[in-house]
């Protein structure tokens, strides 16, 4: 949490705000409001989020590494610097093909 406090009102590098953990998925919420959330994730290789749906659009920005992201059973590779929007109410999943970090932005409404 200390690293996150340092970016309030000051510039900072996303990739330094969260660390990889062997065999795990790590998450840190940066913003949690009634209108939406901004969350950082770090996935070790082979880790992921199983297929699910969400009632809101979600945007994923890949900060580091590489992931397989599936939407409606169609998988795509996403790499550092790319983003993808996962539409509301469409089944989607994520899997780390190598360690990767992402920023997830979900707007409720």
N, CA, C and O atoms as a printed pandas DataFrame, in Angstrom:
     atom_number atom_name residue_name chain_id  residue_number  x_coord  y_coord  z_coord
0              1         N          UNK        A               1    0.820   -1.195    0.000
1              2        CA          UNK        A               1    0.000    0.000    0.000
2              3         C          UNK        A               1    0.863    1.257    0.000
3              4         O          UNK        A               1    0.465    2.286   -0.545
4              5         N          UNK        A               2    2.032    1.174    0.605
5              6        CA          UNK        A               2    2.922    2.329    0.673
6              7         C          UNK        A               2    3.303    2.814   -0.726
7              8         O          UNK        A               2    3.345    4.019   -0.970
8              9         N          UNK        A               3    3.582    1.879   -1.655
9             10        CA          UNK        A               3    3.950    2.275   -3.016
10            11         C          UNK        A               3    2.789    2.987   -3.705
11            12         O          UNK        A               3    3.004    3.925   -4.472
12            13         N          UNK        A               4    1.578    2.552   -3.438
13            14        CA          UNK        A               4    0.402    3.164   -4.060
14            15         C          UNK        A               4    0.211    4.584   -3.528
15            16         O          UNK        A               4   -0.125    5.485   -4.297
16            17         N          UNK        A               5    0.417    4.798   -2.240
17            18        CA          UNK        A               5    0.281    6.138   -1.669
18            19         C          UNK        A               5    1.238    7.117   -2.324
19            20         O          UNK        A               5    0.930    8.306   -2.416
20            21         N          UNK        A               6    2.395    6.646   -2.783
21            22        CA          UNK        A               6    3.383    7.520   -3.407
22            23         C          UNK        A               6    2.909    8.100   -4.735
23            24         O          UNK        A               6    3.436    9.124   -5.171
24            25         N          UNK        A               7    1.929    7.475   -5.391
25            26        CA          UNK        A               7    1.467    7.998   -6.681
26            27         C          UNK        A               7    0.252    8.920   -6.561
27            28         O          UNK        A               7   -0.230    9.442   -7.566
28            29         N          UNK        A               8   -0.235    9.119   -5.362
29            30        CA          UNK        A               8   -1.358   10.045   -5.176
30            31         C          UNK        A               8   -0.822   11.461   -5.343
31            32         O          UNK        A               8   -0.084   11.966   -4.497
32            33         N          UNK        A               9   -1.203   12.085   -6.442
33            34        CA          UNK        A               9   -0.751   13.435   -6.744
34            35         C          UNK        A               9    0.643   13.519   -7.326
35            36         O          UNK        A               9    1.151   14.615   -7.561
36            37         N          UNK        A              10    1.271   12.371   -7.564
37            38        CA          UNK        A              10    2.635   12.335   -8.111
38            39         C          UNK        A              10    2.728   11.289   -9.211
39            40         O          UNK        A              10    2.045   10.268   -9.141
40            41         N          UNK        A              11    3.558   11.519  -10.225
41            42        CA          UNK        A              11    3.726   10.503  -11.258
42            43         C          UNK        A              11    4.447    9.266  -10.717
43            44         O          UNK        A              11    5.246    9.349   -9.784
44            45         N          UNK        A              12    4.146    8.136  -11.321
45            46        CA          UNK        A              12    4.791    6.891  -10.916
46            47         C          UNK        A              12    4.665    5.849  -12.010
47            48         O          UNK        A              12    3.823    5.983  -12.897
48            49         N          UNK        A              13    5.478    4.829  -11.960
49            50        CA          UNK        A              13    5.488    3.767  -12.970
50            51         C          UNK        A              13    4.630    2.596  -12.496
51            52         O          UNK        A              13    4.872    2.030  -11.430
52            53         N          UNK        A              14    3.619    2.238  -13.302
53            54        CA          UNK        A              14    2.701    1.153  -12.932
54            55         C          UNK        A              14    3.426   -0.144  -12.587
55            56         O          UNK        A              14    3.094   -0.801  -11.601
56            57         N          UNK        A              15    4.418   -0.511  -13.401
57            58        CA          UNK        A              15    5.061   -1.816  -13.207
58            59         C          UNK        A              15    5.786   -1.931  -11.867
59            60         O          UNK        A              15    6.087   -3.041  -11.428
60            61         N          UNK        A              16    6.071   -0.812  -11.213
61            62        CA          UNK        A              16    6.769   -0.864   -9.915
62            63         C          UNK        A              16    5.811   -0.959   -8.733
63            64         O          UNK        A              16    6.250   -1.121   -7.594
64            65         N          UNK        A              17    4.526   -0.861   -8.986
65            66        CA          UNK        A              17    3.546   -0.838   -7.893
66            67         C          UNK        A              17    3.088   -2.211   -7.436
67            68         O          UNK        A              17    2.408   -2.336   -6.417
68            69         N          UNK        A              18    3.462   -3.257   -8.196
69            70        CA          UNK        A              18    3.048   -4.616   -7.846
70            71         C          UNK        A              18    4.171   -5.572   -8.235
71            72         O          UNK        A              18    4.866   -5.351   -9.227
72            73         N          UNK        A              19    4.347   -6.630   -7.454
73            74        CA          UNK        A              19    5.411   -7.604   -7.705
74            75         C          UNK        A              19    4.819   -8.967   -8.044
75            76         O          UNK        A              19    3.710   -9.301   -7.626
76            77         N          UNK        A              20    5.576   -9.742   -8.807
77            78        CA          UNK        A              20    5.194  -11.124   -9.074
78            79         C          UNK        A              20    5.395  -11.949   -7.815
79            80         O          UNK        A              20    6.266  -11.655   -6.996
80            81         N          UNK        A              21    4.578  -12.988   -7.670
81            82        CA          UNK        A              21    4.723  -13.939   -6.578
82            83         C          UNK        A              21    4.646  -15.329   -7.186
83            84         O          UNK        A              21    3.692  -15.636   -7.900
84            85         N          UNK        A              22    5.626  -16.169   -6.919
85            86        CA          UNK        A              22    5.707  -17.507   -7.501
86            87         C          UNK        A              22    4.406  -18.273   -7.306
87            88         O          UNK        A              22    3.906  -18.401   -6.188
88            89         N          UNK        A              23    3.858  -18.789   -8.427
89            90        CA          UNK        A              23    2.668  -19.635   -8.379
90            91         C          UNK        A              23    1.389  -18.919   -7.994
91            92         O          UNK        A              23    0.419  -19.563   -7.593
92            93         N          UNK        A              24    1.367  -17.594   -8.108
93            94        CA          UNK        A              24    0.216  -16.833   -7.599
94            95         C          UNK        A              24   -0.273  -15.751   -8.550
95            96         O          UNK        A              24    0.381  -15.394   -9.530
96            97         N          UNK        A              25   -1.450  -15.252   -8.214
97            98        CA          UNK        A              25   -2.001  -14.043   -8.814
98            99         C          UNK        A              25   -2.068  -13.014   -7.685
99           100         O          UNK        A              25   -2.657  -13.273   -6.635
100          101         N          UNK        A              26   -1.469  -11.859   -7.906
101          102        CA          UNK        A              26   -1.459  -10.796   -6.914
102          103         C          UNK        A              26   -2.288   -9.640   -7.465
103          104         O          UNK        A              26   -2.182   -9.312   -8.646
104          105         N          UNK        A              27   -3.109   -9.022   -6.623
105          106        CA          UNK        A              27   -3.883   -7.862   -7.078
106          107         C          UNK        A              27   -3.806   -6.735   -6.058
107          108         O          UNK        A              27   -3.706   -6.970   -4.854
108          109         N          UNK        A              28   -3.854   -5.505   -6.564
109          110        CA          UNK        A              28   -3.879   -4.313   -5.720
110          111         C          UNK        A              28   -4.871   -3.341   -6.325
111          112         O          UNK        A              28   -4.753   -2.960   -7.490
112          113         N          UNK        A              29   -5.840   -2.948   -5.534
113          114        CA          UNK        A              29   -6.832   -1.981   -5.993
114          115         C          UNK        A              29   -6.273   -0.571   -5.832
115          116         O          UNK        A              29   -5.867   -0.173   -4.740
116          117         N          UNK        A              30   -6.259    0.179   -6.935
117          118        CA          UNK        A              30   -5.785    1.554   -6.899
118          119         C          UNK        A              30   -6.938    2.526   -6.639
119          120         O          UNK        A              30   -6.798    3.491   -5.887
120          121         N          UNK        A              31   -8.077    2.250   -7.275
121          122        CA          UNK        A              31   -9.268    3.082   -7.101
122          123         C          UNK        A              31  -10.467    2.155   -6.968
123          124         O          UNK        A              31  -10.626    1.222   -7.754
124          125         N          UNK        A              32  -11.300    2.411   -5.984
125          126        CA          UNK        A              32  -12.522    1.626   -5.789
126          127         C          UNK        A              32  -13.644    2.591   -5.451
127          128         O          UNK        A              32  -13.787    3.031   -4.309
128          129         N          UNK        A              33  -14.433    2.911   -6.457
129          130        CA          UNK        A              33  -15.538    3.859   -6.307
130          131         C          UNK        A              33  -16.830    3.205   -6.765
131          132         O          UNK        A              33  -16.813    2.168   -7.428
132          133         N          UNK        A              34  -17.937    3.814   -6.409
133          134        CA          UNK        A              34  -19.238    3.329   -6.844
134          135         C          UNK        A              34  -19.318    3.257   -8.373
135          136         O          UNK        A              34  -20.000    2.395   -8.926
136          137         N          UNK        A              35  -18.625    4.159   -9.040
137          138        CA          UNK        A              35  -18.664    4.246  -10.505
138          139         C          UNK        A              35  -17.699    3.304  -11.210
139          140         O          UNK        A              35  -17.815    3.104  -12.419
140          141         N          UNK        A              36  -16.750    2.720  -10.485
141          142        CA          UNK        A              36  -15.830    1.783  -11.119
142          143         C          UNK        A              36  -14.580    1.517  -10.298
143          144         O          UNK        A              36  -14.375    2.092   -9.229
144          145         N          UNK        A              37  -13.749    0.624  -10.833
145          146        CA          UNK        A              37  -12.510    0.238  -10.149
146          147         C          UNK        A              37  -11.332    0.258  -11.112
147          148         O          UNK        A              37  -11.483    0.095  -12.323
148          149         N          UNK        A              38  -10.159    0.462  -10.532
149          150        CA          UNK        A              38   -8.891    0.347  -11.251
150          151         C          UNK        A              38   -8.027   -0.563  -10.390
151          152         O          UNK        A              38   -7.729   -0.251   -9.238
152          153         N          UNK        A              39   -7.629   -1.700  -10.969
153          154        CA          UNK        A              39   -6.905   -2.716  -10.205
154          155         C          UNK        A              39   -5.679   -3.180  -10.964
155          156         O          UNK        A              39   -5.747   -3.422  -12.169
156          157         N          UNK        A              40   -4.566   -3.305  -10.276
157          158        CA          UNK        A              40   -3.339   -3.881  -10.824
158          159         C          UNK        A              40   -3.303   -5.370  -10.509
159          160         O          UNK        A              40   -3.705   -5.795   -9.426
160          161         N          UNK        A              41   -2.820   -6.153  -11.461
161          162        CA          UNK        A              41   -2.647   -7.591  -11.259
162          163         C          UNK        A              41   -1.249   -8.001  -11.709
163          164         O          UNK        A              41   -0.699   -7.434  -12.653
164          165         N          UNK        A              42   -0.684   -8.990  -11.023
165          166        CA          UNK        A              42    0.552   -9.650  -11.444
166          167         C          UNK        A              42    0.286  -11.152  -11.425
167          168         O          UNK        A              42   -0.077  -11.706  -10.387
168          169         N          UNK        A              43    0.465  -11.816  -12.572
169          170        CA          UNK        A              43    0.213  -13.248  -12.716
170          171         C          UNK        A              43    1.532  -13.960  -12.961
171          172         O          UNK        A              43    2.301  -13.561  -13.836
172          173         N          UNK        A              44    1.797  -15.000  -12.204
173          174        CA          UNK        A              44    2.944  -15.839  -12.524
174          175         C          UNK        A              44    2.576  -16.704  -13.732
175          176         O          UNK        A              44    1.395  -16.916  -14.007
176          177         N          UNK        A              45    3.566  -17.194  -14.439
177          178        CA          UNK        A              45    3.324  -18.028  -15.616
178          179         C          UNK        A              45    2.390  -19.185  -15.271
179          180         O          UNK        A              45    2.571  -19.862  -14.259
180          181         N          UNK        A              46    1.388  -19.403  -16.125
181          182        CA          UNK        A              46    0.441  -20.496  -15.925
182          183         C          UNK        A              46   -0.764  -20.126  -15.079
183          184         O          UNK        A              46   -1.751  -20.861  -15.050
184          185         N          UNK        A              47   -0.693  -19.002  -14.395
185          186        CA          UNK        A              47   -1.808  -18.551  -13.568
186          187         C          UNK        A              47   -2.819  -17.788  -14.421
187          188         O          UNK        A              47   -2.496  -17.349  -15.525
188          189         N          UNK        A              48   -4.036  -17.630  -13.912
189          190        CA          UNK        A              48   -5.026  -16.891  -14.679
190          191         C          UNK        A              48   -6.319  -16.693  -13.922
191          192         O          UNK        A              48   -6.425  -16.965  -12.726
192          193         N          UNK        A              49   -7.292  -16.213  -14.660
193          194        CA          UNK        A              49   -8.649  -16.073  -14.151
194          195         C          UNK        A              49   -9.525  -16.957  -15.022
195          196         O          UNK        A              49   -9.533  -16.814  -16.244
196          197         N          UNK        A              50  -10.262  -17.866  -14.404
197          198        CA          UNK        A              50  -11.095  -18.792  -15.164
198          199         C          UNK        A              50  -12.229  -18.033  -15.861
199          200         O          UNK        A              50  -12.533  -16.889  -15.525
200          201         N          UNK        A              51  -12.837  -18.694  -16.829
201          202        CA          UNK        A              51  -13.887  -18.057  -17.611
202          203         C          UNK        A              51  -15.030  -17.590  -16.709
203          204         O          UNK        A              51  -15.505  -18.325  -15.843
204          205         N          UNK        A              52  -15.451  -16.363  -16.935
205          206        CA          UNK        A              52  -16.534  -15.757  -16.167
206          207         C          UNK        A              52  -17.140  -14.626  -16.996
207          208         O          UNK        A              52  -16.628  -14.289  -18.064
208          209         N          UNK        A              53  -18.213  -14.051  -16.509
209          210        CA          UNK        A              53  -18.796  -12.871  -17.142
210          211         C          UNK        A              53  -18.860  -11.753  -16.107
211          212         O          UNK        A              53  -18.823  -11.993  -14.900
212          213         N          UNK        A              54  -18.957  -10.536  -16.609
213          214        CA          UNK        A              54  -19.118   -9.365  -15.745
214          215         C          UNK        A              54  -20.212   -8.493  -16.355
215          216         O          UNK        A              54  -20.364   -8.445  -17.575
216          217         N          UNK        A              55  -20.965   -7.812  -15.515
217          218        CA          UNK        A              55  -22.071   -7.009  -16.030
218          219         C          UNK        A              55  -21.643   -5.670  -16.644
219          220         O          UNK        A              55  -22.487   -4.898  -17.098
220          221         N          UNK        A              56  -20.327   -5.395  -16.657
221          222        CA          UNK        A              56  -19.817   -4.128  -17.177
222          223         C          UNK        A              56  -18.649   -4.381  -18.118
223          224         O          UNK        A              56  -17.961   -5.396  -18.008
224          225         N          UNK        A              57  -18.427   -3.447  -19.051
225          226        CA          UNK        A              57  -17.232   -3.517  -19.887
226          227         C          UNK        A              57  -16.001   -3.392  -18.990
227          228         O          UNK        A              57  -16.022   -2.699  -17.972
228          229         N          UNK        A              58  -14.936   -4.073  -19.387
229          230        CA          UNK        A              58  -13.669   -3.980  -18.658
230          231         C          UNK        A              58  -12.541   -3.811  -19.661
231          232         O          UNK        A              58  -12.508   -4.490  -20.687
232          233         N          UNK        A              59  -11.622   -2.910  -19.365
233          234        CA          UNK        A              59  -10.464   -2.707  -20.224
234          235         C          UNK        A              59   -9.228   -3.234  -19.509
235          236         O          UNK        A              59   -8.996   -2.944  -18.336
236          237         N          UNK        A              60   -8.442   -4.012  -20.241
237          238        CA          UNK        A              60   -7.184   -4.556  -19.725
238          239         C          UNK        A              60   -6.039   -3.931  -20.507
239          240         O          UNK        A              60   -6.045   -3.931  -21.738
240          241         N          UNK        A              61   -5.061   -3.402  -19.790
241          242        CA          UNK        A              61   -3.830   -2.875  -20.388
242          243         C          UNK        A              61   -2.679   -3.728  -19.881
243          244         O          UNK        A              61   -2.474   -3.844  -18.672
244          245         N          UNK        A              62   -1.926   -4.329  -20.803
245          246        CA          UNK        A              62   -0.797   -5.194  -20.423
246          247         C          UNK        A              62    0.418   -4.310  -20.124
247          248         O          UNK        A              62    0.910   -3.596  -20.998
248          249         N          UNK        A              63    0.885   -4.370  -18.891
249          250        CA          UNK        A              63    2.017   -3.560  -18.431
250          251         C          UNK        A              63    3.336   -4.271  -18.681
251          252         O          UNK        A              63    4.352   -3.634  -18.962
252          253         N          UNK        A              64    3.317   -5.606  -18.577
253          254        CA          UNK        A              64    4.544   -6.389  -18.693
254          255         C          UNK        A              64    4.167   -7.804  -19.094
255          256         O          UNK        A              64    3.120   -8.305  -18.686
256          257         N          UNK        A              65    5.002   -8.450  -19.882
257          258        CA          UNK        A              65    4.817   -9.855  -20.202
258          259         C          UNK        A              65    3.811  -10.132  -21.302
259          260         O          UNK        A              65    3.581   -9.309  -22.188
260          261         N          UNK        A              66    3.210  -11.331  -21.220
261          262        CA          UNK        A              66    2.335  -11.820  -22.281
262          263         C          UNK        A              66    1.230  -12.675  -21.682
263          264         O          UNK        A              66    1.450  -13.422  -20.729
264          265         N          UNK        A              67    0.020  -12.551  -22.262
265          266        CA          UNK        A              67   -1.118  -13.312  -21.766
266          267         C          UNK        A              67   -1.994  -13.778  -22.919
267          268         O          UNK        A              67   -1.994  -13.199  -24.006
268          269         N          UNK        A              68   -2.732  -14.832  -22.649
269          270        CA          UNK        A              68   -3.786  -15.283  -23.544
270          271         C          UNK        A              68   -5.095  -14.763  -22.942
271          272         O          UNK        A              68   -5.396  -15.009  -21.774
272          273         N          UNK        A              69   -5.856  -14.051  -23.750
273          274        CA          UNK        A              69   -7.125  -13.508  -23.283
274          275         C          UNK        A              69   -8.214  -14.030  -24.211
275          276         O          UNK        A              69   -8.169  -13.824  -25.424
276          277         N          UNK        A              70   -9.183  -14.702  -23.626
277          278        CA          UNK        A              70  -10.273  -15.273  -24.415
278          279         C          UNK        A              70  -11.577  -14.537  -24.176
279          280         O          UNK        A              70  -11.937  -14.228  -23.040
280          281         N          UNK        A              71  -12.274  -14.265  -25.261
281          282        CA          UNK        A              71  -13.593  -13.644  -25.193
282          283         C          UNK        A              71  -14.506  -14.446  -26.096
283          284         O          UNK        A              71  -14.204  -14.632  -27.275
284          285         N          UNK        A              72  -15.622  -14.926  -25.560
285          286        CA          UNK        A              72  -16.562  -15.758  -26.338
286          287         C          UNK        A              72  -15.860  -16.962  -26.972
287          288         O          UNK        A              72  -16.091  -17.284  -28.137
288          289         N          UNK        A              73  -15.009  -17.615  -26.196
289          290        CA          UNK        A              73  -14.294  -18.838  -26.621
290          291         C          UNK        A              73  -13.220  -18.582  -27.674
291          292         O          UNK        A              73  -12.628  -19.538  -28.176
292          293         N          UNK        A              74  -12.946  -17.316  -28.029
293          294        CA          UNK        A              74  -11.902  -16.996  -29.005
294          295         C          UNK        A              74  -10.728  -16.367  -28.273
295          296         O          UNK        A              74  -10.854  -15.284  -27.700
296          297         N          UNK        A              75   -9.577  -17.050  -28.293
297          298        CA          UNK        A              75   -8.410  -16.589  -27.556
298          299         C          UNK        A              75   -7.497  -15.741  -28.439
299          300         O          UNK        A              75   -7.312  -16.015  -29.625
300          301         N          UNK        A              76   -6.937  -14.710  -27.824
301          302        CA          UNK        A              76   -5.992  -13.805  -28.480
302          303         C          UNK        A              76   -4.784  -13.644  -27.571
303          304         O          UNK        A              76   -4.898  -13.736  -26.348
304          305         N          UNK        A              77   -3.608  -13.399  -28.186
305          306        CA          UNK        A              77   -2.423  -13.098  -27.411
306          307         C          UNK        A              77   -2.328  -11.589  -27.225
307          308         O          UNK        A              77   -2.530  -10.828  -28.171
308          309         N          UNK        A              78   -2.025  -11.165  -26.022
309          310        CA          UNK        A              78   -1.819   -9.746  -25.722
310          311         C          UNK        A              78   -0.454   -9.600  -25.062
311          312         O          UNK        A              78   -0.082  -10.391  -24.195
312          313         N          UNK        A              79    0.283   -8.583  -25.481
313          314        CA          UNK        A              79    1.643   -8.375  -24.983
314          315         C          UNK        A              79    1.793   -6.963  -24.422
315          316         O          UNK        A              79    0.930   -6.103  -24.594
316          317         N          UNK        A              80    2.909   -6.761  -23.752
317          318        CA          UNK        A              80    3.227   -5.471  -23.131
318          319         C          UNK        A              80    2.901   -4.316  -24.078
319          320         O          UNK        A              80    3.300   -4.317  -25.242
320          321         N          UNK        A              81    2.172   -3.338  -23.557
321          322        CA          UNK        A              81    1.828   -2.156  -24.323
322          323         C          UNK        A              81    0.498   -2.240  -25.051
323          324         O          UNK        A              81    0.033   -1.243  -25.603
324          325         N          UNK        A              82   -0.124   -3.417  -25.062
325          326        CA          UNK        A              82   -1.402   -3.572  -25.746
326          327         C          UNK        A              82   -2.553   -3.510  -24.751
327          328         O          UNK        A              82   -2.375   -3.710  -23.550
328          329         N          UNK        A              83   -3.739   -3.226  -25.287
329          330        CA          UNK        A              83   -4.937   -3.243  -24.453
330          331         C          UNK        A              83   -6.060   -3.934  -25.195
331          332         O          UNK        A              83   -6.035   -4.066  -26.418
332          333         N          UNK        A              84   -7.036   -4.368  -24.439
333          334        CA          UNK        A              84   -8.202   -5.048  -25.000
334          335         C          UNK        A              84   -9.406   -4.714  -24.116
335          336         O          UNK        A              84   -9.288   -4.603  -22.896
336          337         N          UNK        A              85  -10.543   -4.559  -24.748
337          338        CA          UNK        A              85  -11.782   -4.331  -24.005
338          339         C          UNK        A              85  -12.581   -5.628  -24.001
339          340         O          UNK        A              85  -12.849   -6.211  -25.051
340          341         N          UNK        A              86  -12.949   -6.060  -22.826
341          342        CA          UNK        A              86  -13.781   -7.245  -22.669
342          343         C          UNK        A              86  -15.216   -6.757  -22.473
343          344         O          UNK        A              86  -15.527   -6.143  -21.453
344          345         N          UNK        A              87  -16.090   -7.027  -23.443
345          346        CA          UNK        A              87  -17.459   -6.501  -23.370
346          347         C          UNK        A              87  -18.273   -7.108  -22.224
347          348         O          UNK        A              87  -18.070   -8.254  -21.823
348          349         N          UNK        A              88  -19.185   -6.306  -21.723
349          350        CA          UNK        A              88  -20.089   -6.753  -20.663
350          351         C          UNK        A              88  -20.865   -7.986  -21.107
351          352         O          UNK        A              88  -21.243   -8.118  -22.271
352          353         N          UNK        A              89  -21.091   -8.873  -20.169
353          354        CA          UNK        A              89  -21.928  -10.067  -20.347
354          355         C          UNK        A              89  -21.405  -11.067  -21.378
355          356         O          UNK        A              89  -22.153  -11.944  -21.811
356          357         N          UNK        A              90  -20.157  -10.956  -21.771
357          358        CA          UNK        A              90  -19.524  -11.935  -22.663
358          359         C          UNK        A              90  -18.541  -12.756  -21.835
359          360         O          UNK        A              90  -17.743  -12.183  -21.094
360          361         N          UNK        A              91  -18.580  -14.075  -21.942
361          362        CA          UNK        A              91  -17.627  -14.889  -21.168
362          363         C          UNK        A              91  -16.189  -14.587  -21.584
363          364         O          UNK        A              91  -15.884  -14.479  -22.772
364          365         N          UNK        A              92  -15.319  -14.455  -20.601
365          366        CA          UNK        A              92  -13.919  -14.169  -20.886
366          367         C          UNK        A              92  -13.023  -14.832  -19.830
367          368         O          UNK        A              92  -13.455  -15.149  -18.722
368          369         N          UNK        A              93  -11.747  -15.027  -20.226
369          370        CA          UNK        A              93  -10.750  -15.593  -19.313
370          371         C          UNK        A              93   -9.395  -14.975  -19.616
371          372         O          UNK        A              93   -9.199  -14.364  -20.667
372          373         N          UNK        A              94   -8.463  -15.139  -18.687
373          374        CA          UNK        A              94   -7.081  -14.690  -18.881
374          375         C          UNK        A              94   -6.151  -15.782  -18.392
375          376         O          UNK        A              94   -6.426  -16.440  -17.388
376          377         N          UNK        A              95   -5.038  -15.976  -19.110
377          378        CA          UNK        A              95   -4.030  -16.942  -18.678
378          379         C          UNK        A              95   -2.649  -16.410  -19.033
379          380         O          UNK        A              95   -2.413  -15.956  -20.153
380          381         N          UNK        A              96   -1.744  -16.471  -18.068
381          382        CA          UNK        A              96   -0.378  -16.001  -18.265
382          383         C          UNK        A              96    0.421  -17.040  -19.044
383          384         O          UNK        A              96    0.662  -18.140  -18.546
384          385         N          UNK        A              97    0.831  -16.696  -20.262
385          386        CA          UNK        A              97    1.704  -17.583  -21.032
386          387         C          UNK        A              97    3.160  -17.371  -20.633
387          388         O          UNK        A              97    4.031  -18.178  -20.958
388          389         N          UNK        A              98    3.406  -16.284  -19.933
389          390        CA          UNK        A              98    4.637  -15.975  -19.217
390          391         C          UNK        A              98    4.205  -15.001  -18.121
391          392         O          UNK        A              98    3.090  -14.483  -18.182
392          393         N          UNK        A              99    5.041  -14.737  -17.129
393          394        CA          UNK        A              99    4.600  -13.792  -16.103
394          395         C          UNK        A              99    4.132  -12.487  -16.771
395          396         O          UNK        A              99    4.796  -11.964  -17.666
396          397         N          UNK        A             100    2.994  -11.981  -16.326
397          398        CA          UNK        A             100    2.516  -10.707  -16.876
398          399         C          UNK        A             100    1.807   -9.877  -15.829
399          400         O          UNK        A             100    1.253  -10.390  -14.857
400          401         N          UNK        A             101    1.843   -8.572  -16.064
401          402        CA          UNK        A             101    1.150   -7.604  -15.208
402          403         C          UNK        A             101    0.137   -6.866  -16.061
403          404         O          UNK        A             101    0.371   -6.593  -17.238
404          405         N          UNK        A             102   -1.004   -6.545  -15.438
405          406        CA          UNK        A             102   -2.033   -5.822  -16.180
406          407         C          UNK        A             102   -2.721   -4.821  -15.274
407          408         O          UNK        A             102   -2.739   -4.954  -14.051
408          409         N          UNK        A             103   -3.287   -3.813  -15.923
409          410        CA          UNK        A             103   -4.145   -2.855  -15.259
410          411         C          UNK        A             103   -5.554   -3.125  -15.754
411          412         O          UNK        A             103   -5.798   -3.127  -16.961
412          413         N          UNK        A             104   -6.475   -3.350  -14.846
413          414        CA          UNK        A             104   -7.880   -3.617  -15.175
414          415         C          UNK        A             104   -8.703   -2.403  -14.767
415          416         O          UNK        A             104   -8.692   -1.979  -13.611
416          417         N          UNK        A             105   -9.417   -1.854  -15.752
417          418        CA          UNK        A             105  -10.290   -0.709  -15.493
418          419         C          UNK        A             105  -11.724   -1.144  -15.795
419          420         O          UNK        A             105  -12.048   -1.520  -16.921
420          421         N          UNK        A             106  -12.570   -1.087  -14.775
421          422        CA          UNK        A             106  -13.977   -1.451  -14.954
422          423         C          UNK        A             106  -14.830   -0.248  -14.576
423          424         O          UNK        A             106  -14.737    0.287  -13.471
424          425         N          UNK        A             107  -15.661    0.158  -15.524
425          426        CA          UNK        A             107  -16.569    1.271  -15.304
426          427         C          UNK        A             107  -17.966    0.709  -15.133
427          428         O          UNK        A             107  -18.461   -0.015  -15.997
428          429         N          UNK        A             108  -18.590    1.034  -14.038
429          430        CA          UNK        A             108  -19.948    0.549  -13.789
430          431         C          UNK        A             108  -20.950    1.572  -14.325
431          432         O          UNK        A             108  -20.880    2.758  -14.001
432          433         N          UNK        A             109  -21.854    1.108  -15.125
433          434        CA          UNK        A             109  -22.863    2.047  -15.604
434          435         C          UNK        A             109  -23.358    1.718  -16.980
435          436         O          UNK        A             109  -24.213    2.424  -17.514
